[in-house]
Structure formats: structure tokens, C-alpha cells
Amino acid sequence: MRRLGLAALLTAFALFSPGTVSAQTPDDCYKAGLQDDDNELIRICTAVLEKGGLEGNILSTTLSNRGLGYLRSGQYDKAIIDFSEAILINPKNPFAFDNRGDAWREKKNFDRALADYNEALAIEPTFTSSLLNRGITYELAGDKAKARADYEAALNQKGDRAIDKWAREQAKNRLDKLGR
């Protein structure tokens, strides 16, 4: 009888311990990126990557999502490594270029940031976030005319993704501060 109770307890522990509740998936990594807890994003995406078996676009996106956690938490070198690996796996991933540009900009390497935003825009010419981010970089580098042009271009994009809407709002705010 006592053995049965111990076995039930061990089974319950195995079923409900944090590491075994459910295996993390690339979708979990993506969803974590929509939240504000960057440590959780990094943890989930790392678990997915360590599990292995990912290839192609899924692997590239998962690395990009973890890189976003590193970027948002100020770990720029780690972010650049993840975004660079994501780009090697899928050179047509505009999000990896856009986000790597953000990391370079945070490190005050404006030339590399601009090169990454230009790559993202070469892949997706209407990528509102890259237009906004390139404009911010031009503004920080002192070229207000180019910044203004990118903010206006961002405002004219029609994308309906959440990132597009957010980028248009940010472009409007920055343009207002610059004075139209």
C-alpha cells in the first residue's frame, strides 16, 4: 500500500514538475515574443532550440525570436549572434535584418544598422518597421532630412500587421517631434 502511494506521488511529480508540463514548441517561442517578459522569451526559445530538430524558416524564426529577447533586455552582442545565425539559415528573413539593425544602432554602429535596414527593405520594400528604424538611425546620425523621408514613407505603408501599425504610430510621433 505504501509503495502504491509513493509511486503515485512520484508519477504526479513527474507529470506536474515545471520541466515536464509540456515540451516547448516554436509556436510557444513566438507567443512569448508577444509578451513583455524577455527572460521568459529567452528561456522558452532556448529550450526549443536545445531540443533540436528545427530546420529552415522555423529555425531562423526561432533564433530571431530569441534574439528579440536578448535585444529587448540589452544583451546586444547575444542578439546580434542570434540574428546573424537566423540570416545565415534564411537570408530572406527581413525581421532578422531589421532587429539586428536595432542591435547595431543601440551599439552606436549606425553604418551597420543602416546596412541591415536596407537589406530588410530589399527583401520586403514595404516593411514599415525597417523604414521607421532606418529613420531613427538617420535622425540619431544627424541626417534629419533622410529621417523625415523615412518617417513619411513609413506613414504611407498599408500593412495591417501589428508591427506595421505600431511602426506607423511611432513614425507619426517622431515626425511630429521633428516638425513636418
N, C-alpha and C positions, 0 to 999 in steps of 0.2 A: 504494500500500500504506500509506504513511504517512498519507494522507488518511483512509483507512478506520479506522485506529487512533484518530485524533483524533476522528472522527465518533462512534465507539463510546464513547470517553471522555466526550465532551460529552453524548451520549444517556444514559449511565449517571449522570452528574452531575445531569442534569435529572430523571431518574426517582427518584433517591435523595436529593436535597437536601431538607432539613427542610421547606421551604415547599411542596414539591410531592409529598411522600409520599402524602398523601391530603387531600382537602378536609375541613375541619371541618364537622360537622353539629350540629343542635340536640341530637341524642342524645349526641354527644361532649361537649357543654357540660353536659348533665345529669349524665353519668357523672363528669365532672371534679369536679362539686359533691359527689360522694360520697367524694372523696379529701381529703387534708389539705393539698394544695399549692394555696394560694389564688392565687398568682401564675399558676400554670398554668391554673386555672379562669378567671381574668380574661382571660388570653391566648386561650384557646380560644373562650370566649364572644364576646370582641371580634372574633375572626376570623369567627365565624359571623355576627355582626351586620353586620360590614363587607361581607361577601359579598352581603348583601341578599336580597330575595325572600321574607322571612318576613312572615307576617300573623297577625292574631288571637291565639288562645291560644298558638300556637308562639312568636310574637314576644314576647308577655307573659312566658311561661315562661323564654325565653332571657334576657331582661332581668333577670328575678328571679334567675336562676342567677348571672349576672354580679354582680348586686347583692350576692348572698350572699358572693362572693369579696371584694368591697370591704368588706362588713360584718365578716367574719371577720378581715380584715387591718387593721381600724381606720380605714378610709377612709370614715367615716360620711357625709360630705356626698355623695360619689360614690354610695354605696349608696342614700341617700335619693332621689337623682335617678333611678337605675335603677328602684327600686321604684315611685316616683311615675309614671314613664312606663309601667311594666308595668300599673299600676292604671288609667291613662287608656285603655290599649288594651283591658284586660279588667277592668272594675270588680268582677268576681266571682272574682278571684284571691285566695283567703284567705292564701296563702303570702306574697304581696307585702305585704299589710297586716301580717301577723304579723312579717315580717322588718323592715319599715320601722319598726314599733313598737320592735323591738330597737335599731335605729339611734337613734331618738329617745331611748330610755331611756339608751343609752350617752352621749348628749349631755346627759343630765340633764333632758330636757324630758319630764317624766312625764305631763303632761296630753295631749300629742300622742301619746305612746306608748300611753296608755290608750285614747284615741280609736281608734287603729289596731287594737288588740287587740279592742275592741268591734266594729269593722267586720268583722274576720275572723270573730268569733263570730256576727255577724248572718248572714254567708254560710254558715258551717259551725258550727252551735251546739255540736257535739261535738269541735271542734278542740282536742285535748289540749295542743298546743304553745302555743296562744293563752291557754288557761286558766293554764298554768304561767307564761308570760311576764307575763300581767297580774298574777298573784300576786306574782311577783318585783318588779314595779313598785310594787304596793301596799306590799310589805314595805320597799322602799327609801324610799318616801314616808312610812313610819312607821305605816301602817294595817295592823297585824298581824292584826286580825280579818278584814278582806277578803282578805288574803293567805292566811290559813288556809283560808277558804271556797273560794278558787280552787284551792288545792293539793288539797283534799279532792275537789272536783269533777273535777279532772284525774285523780285516782286512780280515780274511778268510771267513767271512759270506757272503752269496749270496743274502740277502734280497734286494728287489728293491723299498721298501717304501722310502719316502723322509727322514724319520728319520734314516733308515739304511744307506743310502748314506751319510748323514751328519755325522753319528757316525763313519763310516769308515774313512772319511776325517779327523775328529778330532783325531782318533786313530793314523793315519799315522803321523800327526803333532806332537802328544805327543811322539810317538815312536822315531821320528827323533830328538826331543829335548833330549830324554834320551840317545840317541846313540844306534843304533841297535847293 
